[in-house]
Amino acid sequence: MKELVSIISNEWLEESELSSNVIRLDSPSISIRCQINKAPSDALYNPFVGVNIMSASFAHDLLKDMQLTPTTKLLKSLSEHILPSLRILYVLHIQVKGTMVHLSFYIFDIMEFDLLIGQPIES
């Protein structure tokens, strides 16, 4: 079985955080299964987005005690609205295809999806 490798480098995350570009969801995503806190979940996977995104409602329901950090990132949603990021969640442990990965997620008040992994997961 091939091993998944997906640890965000600090340089990539800092570059993304400092960028004034708006996150765009222009390319199609695929659905993948993952596990967060031992709870199965579906996520969208689109390595061309460049950052990981979580809906505010999903974050509130699943991650009640997680510490979030302020951010200034913006998202152009699927419905064409520009939304500010509410916070960023650093280093969430997610199991994908039997391998634990460590990802950070920008939190947005979106309804289109709960979770989008937008950084490459290499197999």
Secondary structure, DSSP 8 states (H G I E B T S, - for coil): ----B-B--HHHHHHHHH----EE--S--EEEEEEETTEEEEEEE-TTS-S-EEEHHHHHHH-TT---B----EEE-TTS-EEE--EEEEEEEEEETTEEEEEEEEEE--SS-SEEE-S--B-
